[in-house]
Amino acid sequence: MKYPLKYGAGEIVVECPPATVIANPATPRHPPLTQEKFAEIAAKSLASLDIEGQRGAIVVVADKTRLCSYPTLLPPLVTALERAGIPGNTIRFLIAYGTHPRQSDRESRIAYGEVFDNFDFIHHDCDNDSLFACLGTTSRNTPIRVRHDIANAPLLITLGAISKHYFAGYGGGRKLLFPGLGARPDIERNHSLYLDFDNRRLNPSCAPGVLDGNPVAEDLKEISSKVKADIAFHGIPDHLGEIVEVIPGHSRADFLRACDTFNASNQIDIAGKTFDVVVASAGGYPKDLNLVQTHKALRNAAGFLNPGGRLILLAECRDGVGADSLEQYISMGWNAAFDTLSKRYVGNGGTALSILSLAREFKIAMATSLDPAFCAAIGVDAISPKDVDSEVRKYLASSNSSALIPRAS
């Protein structure tokens, strides 16, 4: 059986024996959400608010790594705002980068469509201390700082896609405001909760889909009680990344409902099976944009491996590692990196420890454009994209059990 897997903007075809489990959602595909349908949702949501006389709105959107069909959804949202009485020249967009690097205009134009050229887009800068006012701290000592323009926005809207997140439980929703619009030290404090310093390990309660008992998620819950959108539009992607539904709301209950809706379309029940060999794709661009983003697919796919099992992951990483701090910590090795992060958590330290731990537990090979010497330093074998099919056939033919995961992100 031949199967095409996404790699960057293209595909690589691999051949699998009939016994290989194909991990795709069994639910039928829904058609992508239309502009007309979202226009109805947006208009109804705005009508539920008392915005008469309001002059101005800020719409928070994700960056290029977490797209939400923005070229389709932003034009009807703008129209709905204007029809609700918000002058078009007072509508601004804020790109929630978190600690990610700033996009170019070209990348932004691709991400957001025609709206990018017709409205003001503000690029968030997590290192500009003058942007923030402090609202206190969480019970885990994470400062709650909010941008002045967000705190004073006449109308605050978020629009982003719900996703599973490897240590925060879920992405999207409340994460657009924080860490998306947070200050770097605060983001790093929240992310440091992924590390169990007492036991020198990654916190096992920080996992995809886990909110209760997850210290990172519970910290975010406290922050979101202080920093709220008037309307949060939760985009629900299907397993191919197309937005098929938008759930509006402003409460935690609305966010949890969106998470449940996401699960119904994207989870796969294979009865807890694990395998000797897993072949996976991160899902192509932008899910395999860099190693920071690819790591999510790496951790997801490794969760289906037997102890000591083999993973072959397709991830182009056209933008390289994605963060200097990630490369720095990986080069240290597990023990030195953990010791350093114990003193002060910086950047993508948890991601580096996660990658190093996976490379110790499993045999991992990546089809990637990353430097083979860097891959070797991690403990990962780099393979050429042209050799993927032969590598896959070799290992699947000799394995007792195998699975193919087309969109491991």
C-alpha positions in Angstrom: 0.0 0.0 0.0 1.5 3.3 -1.0 0.7 6.4 1.1 1.6 10.1 0.6 3.0 11.9 3.6 3.4 15.7 3.9 7.0 17.0 3.9 7.3 20.8 3.9 5.2 22.1 1.0 5.4 18.7 -0.8 4.9 15.0 -0.3 6.9 11.8 0.1 5.2 8.6 -0.9 6.0 5.5 1.3 5.0 1.9 0.9 3.6 0.0 3.8 2.6 -3.7 4.3 -1.2 -4.4 4.7 -0.8 -5.0 8.5 0.4 -1.5 9.2 -2.2 0.5 11.2 -3.0 3.8 9.5 -3.8 6.3 12.3 -6.4 8.6 10.7 -9.6 9.8 12.4 -12.4 7.5 11.4 -14.9 10.4 11.6 -16.2 11.6 8.2 -14.7 14.9 7.0 -16.8 18.0 7.4 -16.6 20.7 4.7 -14.5 23.8 5.6 -16.4 26.6 7.3 -17.6 29.1 4.7 -17.3 32.9 4.9 -21.1 33.1 4.9 -21.5 30.8 7.9 -18.8 32.5 9.9 -20.3 35.9 9.1 -23.5 34.7 10.8 -21.6 33.5 13.8 -19.6 36.7 14.2 -22.7 38.9 13.7 -24.7 37.0 16.3 -21.8 37.1 18.8 -21.3 40.8 18.4 -25.1 41.4 18.8 -24.9 39.8 22.2 -22.5 42.5 23.5 -23.3 46.1 24.4 -20.9 47.8 22.0 -23.0 50.8 20.9 -20.8 53.8 20.7 -17.6 51.8 21.0 -14.8 53.2 18.9 -12.2 50.6 18.2 -11.5 46.9 18.4 -8.4 44.8 18.8 -8.4 41.4 17.2 -5.7 39.0 18.4 -4.5 36.4 15.9 -1.9 33.6 16.1 1.4 33.7 14.1 2.3 31.6 11.1 2.9 28.5 13.2 -0.7 28.2 14.3 -2.9 29.2 11.4 -6.7 29.4 11.6 -7.9 29.8 8.0 -7.4 33.5 8.5 -7.6 34.6 4.8 -11.1 33.1 4.8 -12.3 34.2 8.3 -10.9 37.6 8.8 -12.8 39.5 6.0 -16.3 38.5 7.3 -15.1 39.3 10.9 -14.1 42.8 9.8 -17.4 43.2 8.0 -19.4 42.1 11.1 -17.5 44.6 13.2 -18.2 47.5 10.8 -21.9 46.6 10.6 -21.9 46.5 14.4 -20.8 50.1 14.4 -17.0 49.8 14.8 -15.3 52.1 12.3 -13.0 50.2 10.0 -10.1 52.6 10.6 -10.2 51.8 14.4 -9.9 48.0 14.0 -6.4 46.8 14.7 -4.8 43.3 14.7 -2.3 42.0 17.2 -0.1 39.0 16.3 0.4 36.8 19.3 4.0 35.6 18.9 4.8 34.6 22.4 8.5 34.2 22.2 8.5 33.2 18.5 10.5 35.4 16.0 8.7 38.1 14.1 7.3 37.3 10.6 8.2 39.1 7.4 5.5 41.0 5.6 5.4 38.3 3.0 4.8 35.6 5.6 2.1 37.7 7.2 0.4 38.3 3.9 0.3 34.6 3.3 -1.0 33.9 6.8 -3.7 36.6 6.9 -4.6 37.3 3.3 -5.9 40.7 2.0 -6.7 42.0 5.4 -3.0 42.3 6.2 -2.6 45.1 3.6 -5.8 47.0 4.6 -5.5 47.2 8.4 -2.9 47.9 11.0 -1.1 44.7 12.3 0.9 45.1 15.5 3.8 42.6 16.0 4.0 41.7 19.7 7.4 42.1 21.3 7.8 40.0 24.5 11.0 41.8 25.3 9.6 45.4 25.4 8.9 45.9 29.1 7.2 49.3 28.5 4.2 47.5 26.9 3.0 45.9 30.1 1.1 46.7 33.3 1.2 44.2 36.2 -2.0 42.7 37.6 -0.4 40.6 40.3 0.9 37.0 40.3 -0.5 33.6 40.2 -0.4 31.1 43.1 2.7 29.6 41.4 4.4 33.0 41.3 4.0 33.7 37.6 3.6 37.5 37.1 0.4 38.5 35.4 1.4 41.3 33.1 -0.9 42.5 30.3 -0.3 44.9 27.5 -1.6 48.4 28.1 -3.5 48.4 24.8 -5.1 45.1 25.7 -6.1 46.4 29.1 -7.6 49.5 27.6 -9.2 48.0 24.4 -12.8 49.1 23.9 -13.5 45.6 22.4 -11.1 42.7 22.6 -11.5 39.7 20.3 -9.4 36.6 19.9 -9.5 34.2 16.9 -7.4 31.1 16.9 -7.4 27.4 16.4 -7.8 24.9 19.2 -5.1 22.2 19.2 -3.5 19.7 21.6 -0.4 21.0 23.3 2.3 18.7 24.5 2.7 20.3 28.0 -0.1 22.9 28.3 -2.9 20.4 27.5 -4.5 22.5 24.8 -3.3 25.3 22.5 -5.4 28.2 21.2 -8.1 29.8 23.3 -6.7 31.5 26.4 -3.1 31.0 25.1 -3.6 33.7 22.5 -3.6 36.3 25.3 -1.0 34.5 27.4 1.6 33.4 26.5 0.8 34.8 23.1 0.9 38.4 24.3 3.0 37.9 27.4 6.4 39.2 28.6 9.3 36.8 28.1 10.2 36.3 31.8 6.5 35.5 32.6 6.2 33.1 29.7 9.4 31.3 30.9 8.1 31.1 34.4 4.9 29.5 33.3 6.8 27.1 31.0 9.2 26.1 33.7 6.3 24.3 35.5 6.8 21.6 32.8 10.0 20.6 34.8 9.7 18.6 38.0 12.8 19.9 39.6 12.5 17.8 42.8 12.6 14.5 40.8 14.8 15.7 37.9 12.3 14.9 35.2 9.7 16.3 33.0 6.4 16.6 34.9 4.2 13.7 33.9 1.1 15.7 34.6 2.0 18.1 31.8 0.6 16.2 28.8 -1.6 16.7 25.7 -5.3 17.0 26.5 -4.7 17.2 30.3 -5.9 20.3 32.1 -6.8 19.2 35.6 -3.7 18.6 37.8 -1.5 20.0 35.0 0.5 22.8 36.7 1.1 24.7 33.4 -2.6 24.5 32.5 -3.7 25.5 36.0 -1.4 28.5 36.0 -2.8 29.5 32.6 -6.3 29.2 34.1 -5.4 31.7 36.8 -4.0 34.1 34.3 -7.0 33.8 32.0 -9.3 34.8 34.9 -7.5 38.2 34.9 -7.0 38.7 31.2 -10.1 38.0 29.2 -11.4 38.6 25.7 -14.9 40.0 25.2 -15.4 37.3 22.5 -13.1 34.4 21.9 -13.7 32.7 18.5 -12.4 29.1 18.9 -11.6 27.6 15.5 -12.0 23.8 15.3 -9.7 22.3 12.7 -10.1 18.8 11.3 -7.2 16.4 11.0 -6.1 18.1 7.8 -5.9 21.5 9.4 -9.0 23.0 7.8 -11.3 25.0 10.1 -14.7 23.3 10.0 -16.4 25.0 12.9 -16.0 28.1 15.1 -17.3 28.1 18.7 -17.7 31.6 20.1 -17.7 32.5 23.8 -15.9 34.3 26.6 -16.0 31.8 29.5 -13.9 28.8 30.5 -17.0 26.6 29.8 -16.9 27.8 26.2 -13.2 27.0 25.9 -13.8 23.5 27.4 -16.7 22.9 24.9 -14.3 23.9 22.1 -11.7 21.4 23.4 -14.3 18.6 23.4 -15.5 19.5 19.9 -11.9 19.4 18.7 -11.4 15.9 20.3 -14.4 14.5 18.6 -12.9 15.3 15.1 -9.3 14.6 15.8 -8.8 11.8 18.3 -8.1 8.3 17.2 -9.0 5.3 19.3 -6.6 2.4 18.6 -7.3 0.7 22.0 -4.0 1.8 23.6 -1.9 0.0 21.1 1.9 0.6 20.8 4.1 -0.5 18.1 7.7 -1.6 17.3 7.9 0.9 14.4 6.1 4.1 13.8 6.4 6.1 10.6 5.0 9.7 11.0 4.8 13.0 9.3 4.6 16.2 11.3 2.0 17.3 8.8 4.0 19.4 6.4 4.4 23.2 6.5 3.9 25.0 8.9 3.8 22.1 11.3 7.4 21.1 10.3 8.6 24.7 9.9 11.4 24.2 12.5 12.5 21.8 15.2 10.6 23.8 17.9 7.3 23.1 16.0 8.3 19.6 14.9 9.0 18.5 18.5 5.2 18.4 19.1 4.8 15.7 16.4 7.9 13.9 17.6 6.5 13.6 21.1 3.1 12.6 19.9 4.4 9.9 17.6 6.8 8.5 20.2 3.8 7.9 22.5 2.8 5.0 20.2 6.1 3.2 20.4 7.0 0.1 22.4 10.0 0.6 24.7 13.1 0.9 22.5 11.0 1.1 19.4 11.9 2.9 16.2 10.4 6.1 14.9 10.9 7.5 11.3 9.7 11.1 11.3 9.3 13.3 8.2 9.9 17.0 9.1 11.6 19.4 6.7 12.5 22.2 9.3 13.1 24.7 6.5 13.7 27.4 9.2 16.2 25.2 11.0 16.1 24.7 14.8 13.8 27.7 15.4 15.5 29.0 18.6 19.1 29.6 19.6 18.3 28.5 23.2 17.0 25.1 22.0 20.3 24.5 20.2 22.3 25.7 23.2 20.5 23.3 25.6 20.6 20.3 23.3 24.4 20.8 22.9 24.7 20.6 26.7 23.2 17.2 27.1 20.4 16.2 29.6 22.2 16.6 32.9 24.0 19.9 32.2 20.9 21.3 30.6 18.7 20.3 33.6 21.2 21.8 36.1 21.3 25.1 34.2 17.5 25.3 33.9 17.1 24.5 37.6 18.9 27.8 38.3 16.9 29.8 35.7 14.5 28.5 33.1 15.1 30.2 29.7 13.6 29.8 26.3 12.9 26.4 25.0 14.6 24.5 27.8 11.8 22.1 28.4 11.6 21.3 24.7 15.3 20.5 24.6 15.0 18.2 27.6 12.0 16.5 26.0 13.9 15.9 22.7 16.9 14.6 24.5 14.8 12.2 26.6 13.0 10.8 23.6 16.3 10.2 21.8 17.5 8.2 24.9 14.3 6.1 25.0 13.8 5.3 21.3 15.6 4.8 18.0 14.7 7.9 16.0 15.5 8.8 12.4 14.3 12.0 10.7 13.9 13.0 7.1 14.9 16.6 7.4 16.9 19.5 6.1 18.5 19.9 9.5 22.3 19.6 9.7 23.1 15.8 10.1 25.8 16.7 12.6 23.3 18.5 14.8 20.9 15.6 14.5 23.7 13.3 15.6 24.4 15.5 18.6 20.7 14.9 19.7 21.0 11.2 19.1 18.8 11.2 16.0 19.8 9.7 12.6 19.3 12.1 9.7 18.1 10.5 6.5 17.8 12.0 3.0 14.2 12.6 1.8 15.0 10.4 -1.3 15.9 7.5 1.0 12.7 7.6 3.1 10.7 5.0 1.2 13.6 2.4 1.2 14.1 3.0 5.0 10.4 2.6 5.7 10.2 -0.6 3.7 13.3 -2.0 5.3 12.0 -1.5 8.9 8.4 -2.2 8.4 9.2 -5.5 6.6 11.1 -6.8 9.6 8.8 -5.4 12.4 6.2 -7.4 14.3 3.9 -4.3 14.5 3.9 -0.9 12.8 1.8 2.2 12.5 1.6 5.1 10.1 0.7 8.5 11.4 0.1 11.0 8.6 -0.4 14.1 10.9 1.5 13.5 14.1 1.3 17.2 15.1 
